[in-house]
């Protein structure tokens, strides 16, 4: 697939998306532009969920899904076109991206017809939000060490354990939970992939406050929480295979839209450097040029992985963008000079570049830490010994 820097995707869908977004974000939803995103997920949640439903009603969610479940069966090229136009329009951060991008494709691959009919339409419509129950205090990067347990009792799975760093759990309706369902099993064996409602007794969500003062991550405690016996993807004990498939979907076409957001952040850093005089510093100027070049490389790397099953080399993309973004955060602080060390006078708020610096510290940890990504690249891509 050939995709230029300014015009990926089929021309027809790109133009249709651009026109629709311009119209939608100029009317009733004009005030949602730019809301949300990393470190800012607290912004306008109800407004953004209304926007999510508006997107779904107009057929702009779940583009790659079959038409039967509300999608357009769109090609990867068309999906990239939409994500790029969405980012260019400064549309709000999606509140349904975990449902659309992670659990939805997993249900399409592993779910029964009954599960597809139950769970996919509400995701497409923007009516139900999801969170991911993977990481635990002793099983973060070492996901195979999961200790959350579940057993069948009276036609229901009973779940007990703790998950941590659970993005958006405080607003989610459902959680897909990797847990141990075979007593005495270890590592990858004996795990199952359960779909658990968040509004049931025995589910306790506790926000984790970050450096930015916001709390989009959470701890989730399951104390005898129940879900129907049929709410399992794949067979009991086959959860590791299902969970790995979900992680594969995490590196999809939306990353090219993400890079447009990165480009916007870099432009703000450059503008600030010009305003503060930092651009006259030859070292900082070289760092700005290097950041620009690396962003170009990031795009090329993402394009070569745009295929249905890219394999373990997707870890290269996660490692690359997260390390780049963290360096951009450091550069954002540097170009501000001493002013970057002082919070805004009103209620101690951070400006955009300060927030970029603070939140980007987490980029190399969540969604697979840099250390784990390097291990995957070494072992699965390069064939090096463990």
BASE-274725 format. One record per residue (C-alpha): residue number from 0; x, y, z. Coordinates in steps of 0.02 Angstrom, whole numbers, plus 32768, in hexadecimal, padded with zeros to 4 digits. Example, Ala and Ser with C-alpha at 12.3 -4.5 7.8 and 13.67 -1.06 7.14 Angstrom:
BEGIN
{n:0	u:8267	v:7F1F	w:8186}
{n:1	u:82AC	v:7FCB	w:8165}
***
This chain:
BEGIN
{n:0	u:8000	v:8000	w:8000}
{n:1	u:8042	v:80AA	w:7FD1}
{n:2	u:8010	v:8134	w:8049}
{n:3	u:8058	v:81E2	w:803A}
{n:4	u:8077	v:8253	w:80CF}
{n:5	u:7FDE	v:82B9	w:80AD}
{n:6	u:7F5F	v:8248	w:805B}
{n:7	u:7F4C	v:8195	w:8094}
{n:8	u:7EB4	v:8132	w:8068}
{n:9	u:7E31	v:812C	w:7FDF}
{n:10	u:7E0A	v:81DA	w:7FA1}
{n:11	u:7D4E	v:81C4	w:7FAA}
{n:12	u:7D44	v:8192	w:8061}
{n:13	u:7DC6	v:8214	w:8093}
{n:14	u:7D63	v:82A1	w:8044}
{n:15	u:7CC0	v:825F	w:808C}
{n:16	u:7D0C	v:8255	w:813B}
{n:17	u:7D5A	v:8303	w:812E}
{n:18	u:7CB5	v:8352	w:80F9}
{n:19	u:7C50	v:82F7	w:817F}
{n:20	u:7CC9	v:8322	w:820B}
{n:21	u:7CD0	v:83D9	w:81D8}
{n:22	u:7C13	v:83E3	w:81DB}
{n:23	u:7BFB	v:8380	w:827C}
{n:24	u:7C81	v:83E1	w:82DB}
{n:25	u:7C3F	v:8489	w:82A4}
{n:26	u:7B8F	v:846F	w:82E5}
{n:27	u:7B4B	v:841B	w:8380}
{n:28	u:7BF4	v:83D0	w:83AC}
{n:29	u:7C63	v:8466	w:8388}
{n:30	u:7C8F	v:8472	w:8441}
{n:31	u:7CD8	v:83C2	w:8448}
{n:32	u:7D6C	v:83E6	w:83D6}
{n:33	u:7E11	v:83B8	w:8427}
{n:34	u:7DC7	v:8370	w:84C6}
{n:35	u:7E14	v:82D8	w:851A}
{n:36	u:7EB0	v:8275	w:84F6}
{n:37	u:7F40	v:8237	w:8562}
{n:38	u:7F41	v:8292	w:8608}
{n:39	u:7E9D	v:82E8	w:85DA}
{n:40	u:7E1F	v:825B	w:85D9}
{n:41	u:7DBC	v:82B8	w:8660}
{n:42	u:7D8A	v:833D	w:85E3}
{n:43	u:7CD5	v:833E	w:85AA}
{n:44	u:7CB4	v:8284	w:85BE}
{n:45	u:7BF7	v:8290	w:85AA}
{n:46	u:7C09	v:8302	w:8514}
{n:47	u:7C87	v:828C	w:84C5}
{n:48	u:7C16	v:81F6	w:84E1}
{n:49	u:7B89	v:8255	w:848B}
{n:50	u:7C04	v:8275	w:83FD}
{n:51	u:7C2D	v:81BA	w:83FB}
{n:52	u:7B75	v:8192	w:83E3}
{n:53	u:7B6B	v:8216	w:835A}
{n:54	u:7BFE	v:81C4	w:8301}
{n:55	u:7BAD	v:811A	w:8310}
{n:56	u:7B06	v:8154	w:82CE}
{n:57	u:7B5C	v:81A1	w:8237}
{n:58	u:7BBE	v:8102	w:8215}
{n:59	u:7C6B	v:8144	w:8244}
{n:60	u:7C97	v:80C4	w:82CA}
{n:61	u:7CDB	v:8015	w:82B1}
{n:62	u:7CFE	v:8033	w:81F8}
{n:63	u:7D57	v:7F8E	w:81DE}
{n:64	u:7CCD	v:7F23	w:822A}
{n:65	u:7C51	v:7EC0	w:81C0}
{n:66	u:7BB5	v:7F20	w:818D}
{n:67	u:7B4C	v:7EA5	w:81F2}
{n:68	u:7B92	v:7EF3	w:8292}
{n:69	u:7B89	v:7FA9	w:825A}
{n:70	u:7C31	v:7FB7	w:8204}
{n:71	u:7C5D	v:7FDC	w:814F}
{n:72	u:7CD4	v:7F4B	w:8130}
{n:73	u:7D51	v:7FD4	w:8106}
{n:74	u:7E02	v:7FAD	w:80CD}
{n:75	u:7E98	v:7FDB	w:8137}
{n:76	u:7EBB	v:8067	w:80BD}
{n:77	u:7E0E	v:80B0	w:80D8}
{n:78	u:7E1D	v:809F	w:8194}
{n:79	u:7EC3	v:80FD	w:8191}
{n:80	u:7E71	v:8186	w:8129}
{n:81	u:7DE8	v:819C	w:81AB}
{n:82	u:7E5E	v:819C	w:8241}
{n:83	u:7ECC	v:821F	w:81EE}
{n:84	u:7E3A	v:828F	w:81C3}
{n:85	u:7DF5	v:827A	w:8273}
{n:86	u:7E9A	v:82B3	w:82BD}
{n:87	u:7EAD	v:8344	w:8242}
{n:88	u:7DFF	v:8382	w:8272}
{n:89	u:7E37	v:838A	w:8329}
{n:90	u:7DA2	v:831D	w:8354}
{n:91	u:7D94	v:82E8	w:840B}
{n:92	u:7DF0	v:8250	w:844F}
{n:93	u:7D82	v:81B7	w:843C}
{n:94	u:7D33	v:8170	w:84D9}
{n:95	u:7D08	v:80CD	w:8481}
{n:96	u:7DB3	v:80A3	w:843A}
{n:97	u:7DD0	v:800D	w:84AD}
{n:98	u:7D2C	v:7FC0	w:8476}
{n:99	u:7D45	v:7FE5	w:83BE}
{n:100	u:7DFF	v:7FC4	w:83B2}
{n:101	u:7E1D	v:7F35	w:842C}
{n:102	u:7D8A	v:7ECE	w:846B}
{n:103	u:7D1F	v:7EE6	w:83CE}
{n:104	u:7D9D	v:7E95	w:8356}
{n:105	u:7DBE	v:7E0E	w:83D9}
{n:106	u:7D05	v:7DE3	w:83E2}
{n:107	u:7CFE	v:7DDF	w:8324}
{n:108	u:7D8C	v:7D60	w:8323}
{n:109	u:7D61	v:7CF3	w:83B8}
{n:110	u:7CAD	v:7D17	w:83E7}
{n:111	u:7C13	v:7CAF	w:83C8}
{n:112	u:7B87	v:7CF4	w:835B}
{n:113	u:7B25	v:7D15	w:83FA}
{n:114	u:7BB6	v:7D77	w:8446}
{n:115	u:7BCE	v:7DDB	w:83A7}
{n:116	u:7B16	v:7E09	w:83A1}
{n:117	u:7B16	v:7E39	w:8459}
{n:118	u:7BB7	v:7E9E	w:8468}
{n:119	u:7BE6	v:7EE7	w:83BF}
{n:120	u:7B4E	v:7F55	w:8397}
{n:121	u:7B57	v:7FB8	w:843D}
{n:122	u:7C11	v:7FD8	w:841E}
{n:123	u:7BEE	v:8016	w:836E}
{n:124	u:7B62	v:8087	w:83AB}
{n:125	u:7BCD	v:80CE	w:8437}
{n:126	u:7B54	v:8090	w:84BC}
{n:127	u:7BCB	v:801F	w:851E}
{n:128	u:7C7E	v:8048	w:8550}
{n:129	u:7D06	v:7FCA	w:8579}
{n:130	u:7DA7	v:7FBD	w:85DD}
{n:131	u:7E35	v:7F3E	w:85DB}
{n:132	u:7E55	v:7ECF	w:8672}
{n:133	u:7F04	v:7E8E	w:8653}
{n:134	u:7F8B	v:7ED9	w:86C4}
{n:135	u:7F98	v:7EAE	w:877C}
{n:136	u:800E	v:7EE6	w:8808}
{n:137	u:807A	v:7E4B	w:87E9}
{n:138	u:804E	v:7E34	w:8732}
{n:139	u:806C	v:7ED3	w:86D3}
{n:140	u:80EC	v:7EB8	w:864B}
{n:141	u:80F1	v:7E00	w:8681}
{n:142	u:803D	v:7DE3	w:864E}
{n:143	u:804A	v:7D26	w:865B}
{n:144	u:8056	v:7D39	w:8718}
{n:145	u:7F9E	v:7D67	w:8725}
{n:146	u:7F54	v:7D34	w:87CE}
{n:147	u:7EA0	v:7D71	w:87C1}
{n:148	u:7E35	v:7CD5	w:87D0}
{n:149	u:7D89	v:7C9F	w:8795}
{n:150	u:7D1F	v:7C03	w:87AD}
{n:151	u:7C74	v:7BCB	w:8773}
{n:152	u:7BE9	v:7BCE	w:87F2}
{n:153	u:7B2F	v:7BC2	w:87CE}
{n:154	u:7B40	v:7BEA	w:8716}
{n:155	u:7BB1	v:7C81	w:8732}
{n:156	u:7C6A	v:7CA6	w:8739}
{n:157	u:7C9D	v:7CEA	w:87E3}
{n:158	u:7D35	v:7D5D	w:87D4}
{n:159	u:7DAC	v:7D8C	w:8861}
{n:160	u:7E4D	v:7DEF	w:8850}
{n:161	u:7E98	v:7E98	w:8828}
{n:162	u:7EC0	v:7EF2	w:8786}
{n:163	u:7F26	v:7F92	w:877B}
{n:164	u:7F49	v:801D	w:86FC}
{n:165	u:7E9C	v:7FFC	w:86B4}
{n:166	u:7E7C	v:808B	w:863C}
{n:167	u:7DCE	v:80DA	w:8647}
{n:168	u:7D8B	v:8055	w:86BD}
{n:169	u:7D2F	v:80DE	w:871C}
{n:170	u:7CBE	v:8100	w:8686}
{n:171	u:7CB9	v:8052	w:8638}
{n:172	u:7C20	v:7FE2	w:862F}
{n:173	u:7C82	v:7F42	w:860F}
{n:174	u:7D31	v:7EFE	w:862B}
{n:175	u:7D88	v:7E6F	w:85D0}
{n:176	u:7DE6	v:7E14	w:8658}
{n:177	u:7E76	v:7D9A	w:8646}
{n:178	u:7E6D	v:7D25	w:86DC}
{n:179	u:7EA1	v:7C79	w:8719}
{n:180	u:7E15	v:7BFA	w:8710}
{n:181	u:7E78	v:7B59	w:872B}
{n:182	u:7EB4	v:7B46	w:87E0}
{n:183	u:7F6E	v:7B23	w:87ED}
{n:184	u:7F93	v:7B5B	w:873B}
{n:185	u:8029	v:7BC8	w:8717}
{n:186	u:8065	v:7C45	w:8696}
{n:187	u:8007	v:7C3D	w:85EF}
{n:188	u:7FA3	v:7BA2	w:861B}
{n:189	u:7EF8	v:7BA1	w:866E}
{n:190	u:7EC8	v:7C55	w:8644}
{n:191	u:7E1E	v:7C8B	w:8603}
{n:192	u:7DDD	v:7D2A	w:85B3}
{n:193	u:7D3D	v:7D66	w:8607}
{n:194	u:7CC7	v:7DF5	w:85E2}
{n:195	u:7C94	v:7E43	w:8687}
{n:196	u:7C11	v:7ECC	w:86A4}
{n:197	u:7C52	v:7F5D	w:870E}
{n:198	u:7BAE	v:7F8A	w:8764}
{n:199	u:7B9F	v:7EEA	w:87CB}
{n:200	u:7BBC	v:7ECE	w:8885}
{n:201	u:7C70	v:7E9E	w:88A8}
{n:202	u:7CBE	v:7F18	w:882C}
{n:203	u:7D1B	v:7FA9	w:887E}
{n:204	u:7D73	v:802C	w:8812}
{n:205	u:7DF4	v:809E	w:8864}
{n:206	u:7E44	v:812A	w:87FC}
{n:207	u:7F01	v:813D	w:87F7}
{n:208	u:7F38	v:81F3	w:87F6}
{n:209	u:7FC8	v:8216	w:877D}
{n:210	u:804C	v:829E	w:8773}
{n:211	u:7FD2	v:8308	w:8710}
{n:212	u:7F55	v:8305	w:87A0}
{n:213	u:7EDA	v:82A3	w:8736}
{n:214	u:7EA8	v:81ED	w:874A}
{n:215	u:7E7A	v:8192	w:86AB}
{n:216	u:7ED1	v:80F4	w:86EE}
{n:217	u:7E81	v:808F	w:8778}
{n:218	u:7E91	v:7FFC	w:87EC}
{n:219	u:7E01	v:7F80	w:87DD}
{n:220	u:7DDA	v:7F05	w:8867}
{n:221	u:7D6C	v:7E6D	w:8844}
{n:222	u:7D26	v:7E21	w:88E3}
{n:223	u:7CB3	v:7D94	w:88AC}
{n:224	u:7C77	v:7DF8	w:8815}
{n:225	u:7C06	v:7D91	w:87A4}
{n:226	u:7BED	v:7D82	w:86E9}
{n:227	u:7B87	v:7D06	w:8684}
{n:228	u:7BD9	v:7C60	w:8658}
{n:229	u:7BC5	v:7C8B	w:859F}
{n:230	u:7C2D	v:7D2A	w:85B0}
{n:231	u:7CD1	v:7CD5	w:8583}
{n:232	u:7D30	v:7CEC	w:84E1}
{n:233	u:7D7D	v:7C4D	w:84A1}
{n:234	u:7D83	v:7BAE	w:8507}
{n:235	u:7DAA	v:7BA9	w:85C2}
{n:236	u:7E67	v:7BA2	w:85D6}
{n:237	u:7E84	v:7BF0	w:852A}
{n:238	u:7E8B	v:7CA2	w:856A}
{n:239	u:7F41	v:7CC2	w:8541}
{n:240	u:7F26	v:7CA9	w:8487}
{n:241	u:7E90	v:7D1D	w:8489}
{n:242	u:7EEC	v:7D9F	w:84F1}
{n:243	u:7F80	v:7DA1	w:8479}
{n:244	u:7F0A	v:7DBC	w:83E7}
{n:245	u:7EC2	v:7E54	w:8440}
{n:246	u:7F71	v:7E9C	w:8457}
{n:247	u:7F8D	v:7E88	w:839C}
{n:248	u:7EF7	v:7EF7	w:8378}
{n:249	u:7F41	v:7F7E	w:83E8}
{n:250	u:7FBB	v:7FB1	w:835F}
{n:251	u:7F3C	v:7FD3	w:82D6}
{n:252	u:7F18	v:8056	w:8252}
{n:253	u:7EF0	v:80DA	w:82D6}
{n:254	u:7FAA	v:80F2	w:82F8}
{n:255	u:7FB8	v:815D	w:825B}
{n:256	u:7F32	v:81D1	w:82A1}
{n:257	u:7F93	v:81D4	w:8345}
{n:258	u:802A	v:8213	w:82E6}
{n:259	u:7FC9	v:82A9	w:82A7}
{n:260	u:7FAD	v:82D5	w:835D}
{n:261	u:8068	v:82C1	w:8379}
{n:262	u:8089	v:8336	w:82E7}
{n:263	u:8016	v:83B7	w:8335}
{n:264	u:8073	v:83A8	w:83DB}
{n:265	u:811C	v:83BA	w:8385}
{n:266	u:80DE	v:8456	w:832B}
{n:267	u:80AF	v:84A2	w:83D2}
{n:268	u:815B	v:8479	w:8419}
{n:269	u:81AE	v:84CC	w:8382}
{n:270	u:813D	v:8565	w:8391}
{n:271	u:8167	v:8574	w:844A}
{n:272	u:8221	v:8565	w:8424}
{n:273	u:8211	v:85F7	w:83AC}
{n:274	u:81B2	v:865F	w:842A}
{n:275	u:8229	v:863F	w:84BB}
{n:276	u:82C8	v:864D	w:8454}
{n:277	u:82F6	v:8597	w:8477}
{n:278	u:8301	v:8579	w:83BC}
{n:279	u:83A0	v:85E1	w:83B9}
{n:280	u:83F5	v:855E	w:8425}
{n:281	u:844E	v:84EB	w:83A7}
{n:282	u:843A	v:8451	w:8415}
{n:283	u:837F	v:846A	w:842B}
{n:284	u:836D	v:8492	w:8372}
{n:285	u:83C2	v:83ED	w:8346}
{n:286	u:834C	v:8392	w:83BD}
{n:287	u:82B6	v:83E1	w:8368}
{n:288	u:82F4	v:83AC	w:82BC}
{n:289	u:8317	v:82FD	w:82FD}
{n:290	u:8266	v:82F1	w:8343}
{n:291	u:821F	v:8323	w:829A}
{n:292	u:8288	v:82A2	w:823E}
{n:293	u:825B	v:8218	w:82B8}
{n:294	u:81A2	v:823F	w:82A4}
{n:295	u:81B5	v:8224	w:81E9}
{n:296	u:8209	v:817D	w:820A}
{n:297	u:817D	v:814E	w:8283}
{n:298	u:80FE	v:8165	w:81F9}
{n:299	u:815F	v:80FA	w:817D}
{n:300	u:8172	v:8072	w:81FF}
{n:301	u:80B7	v:8074	w:8223}
{n:302	u:808D	v:8069	w:816A}
{n:303	u:80F3	v:7FCC	w:814E}
{n:304	u:8091	v:7F76	w:81D9}
{n:305	u:7FE6	v:7F9D	w:8190}
{n:306	u:7FB1	v:7EEC	w:816B}
{n:307	u:7F30	v:7E7A	w:81BF}
{n:308	u:7FAF	v:7E16	w:8224}
{n:309	u:8051	v:7E7A	w:823A}
{n:310	u:809F	v:7E04	w:82B9}
{n:311	u:8115	v:7E28	w:834A}
{n:312	u:8170	v:7EB3	w:82EE}
{n:313	u:80E3	v:7F27	w:8324}
{n:314	u:8147	v:7F33	w:83C4}
{n:315	u:81C1	v:7F9E	w:8361}
{n:316	u:8137	v:801E	w:8346}
{n:317	u:8106	v:8024	w:83FE}
{n:318	u:81BA	v:8032	w:8437}
{n:319	u:81DF	v:80B9	w:83B7}
{n:320	u:814A	v:812C	w:83D1}
{n:321	u:814B	v:8122	w:848E}
{n:322	u:8204	v:8149	w:849E}
{n:323	u:81F3	v:81D5	w:841D}
{n:324	u:815E	v:8220	w:8477}
{n:325	u:81B5	v:821E	w:851E}
{n:326	u:824A	v:827A	w:84D1}
{n:327	u:81D1	v:82F7	w:8486}
{n:328	u:818C	v:8316	w:8534}
{n:329	u:823B	v:833A	w:8573}
{n:330	u:8258	v:83AE	w:84E0}
{n:331	u:81B2	v:8406	w:8506}
{n:332	u:81F3	v:8431	w:85B2}
{n:333	u:829D	v:8468	w:8571}
{n:334	u:8259	v:84E7	w:84F5}
{n:335	u:81EF	v:853A	w:857C}
{n:336	u:8286	v:8563	w:85E6}
{n:337	u:8268	v:858D	w:869C}
{n:338	u:81B1	v:85B1	w:8679}
{n:339	u:8197	v:84F8	w:865C}
{n:340	u:81BC	v:84D6	w:8713}
{n:341	u:8129	v:853D	w:8752}
{n:342	u:8072	v:8508	w:8749}
{n:343	u:7FEB	v:857E	w:870E}
{n:344	u:7FB6	v:85FB	w:8793}
{n:345	u:7EFF	v:85C5	w:878A}
{n:346	u:7EE7	v:852B	w:87F8}
{n:347	u:7F95	v:84EB	w:87CF}
{n:348	u:7F61	v:84B1	w:8721}
{n:349	u:7FE5	v:8473	w:86A8}
{n:350	u:7FF7	v:84BA	w:85F9}
{n:351	u:7FF3	v:8446	w:8562}
{n:352	u:80AF	v:842F	w:8558}
{n:353	u:80C1	v:840E	w:8612}
{n:354	u:8036	v:838C	w:8607}
{n:355	u:808D	v:833F	w:8570}
{n:356	u:812C	v:832D	w:85D5}
{n:357	u:80D8	v:82E4	w:866F}
{n:358	u:8064	v:8269	w:861B}
{n:359	u:80E0	v:822D	w:8598}
{n:360	u:8147	v:81E2	w:8626}
{n:361	u:80C5	v:8157	w:8626}
{n:362	u:80D1	v:8133	w:856B}
{n:363	u:8162	v:80BB	w:857D}
{n:364	u:8105	v:8059	w:8605}
{n:365	u:8050	v:8041	w:85D1}
{n:366	u:8018	v:7FD0	w:8541}
{n:367	u:80B8	v:7F6C	w:8558}
{n:368	u:8154	v:7FB7	w:85A6}
{n:369	u:81ED	v:7FDE	w:853E}
{n:370	u:824D	v:7F52	w:8593}
{n:371	u:81CA	v:7ED1	w:8562}
{n:372	u:81C0	v:7F15	w:84B0}
{n:373	u:827C	v:7F01	w:849E}
{n:374	u:826F	v:7E4E	w:84DB}
{n:375	u:81E6	v:7E28	w:845B}
{n:376	u:824C	v:7E75	w:83CE}
{n:377	u:82E6	v:7E14	w:8403}
{n:378	u:8292	v:7D6B	w:841B}
{n:379	u:8203	v:7D67	w:839F}
{n:380	u:8242	v:7DD6	w:8312}
{n:381	u:82FF	v:7DBE	w:8318}
{n:382	u:82FB	v:7D0C	w:835C}
{n:383	u:8375	v:7D2E	w:83EA}
{n:384	u:8376	v:7CBB	w:8483}
{n:385	u:830C	v:7CE7	w:851A}
***
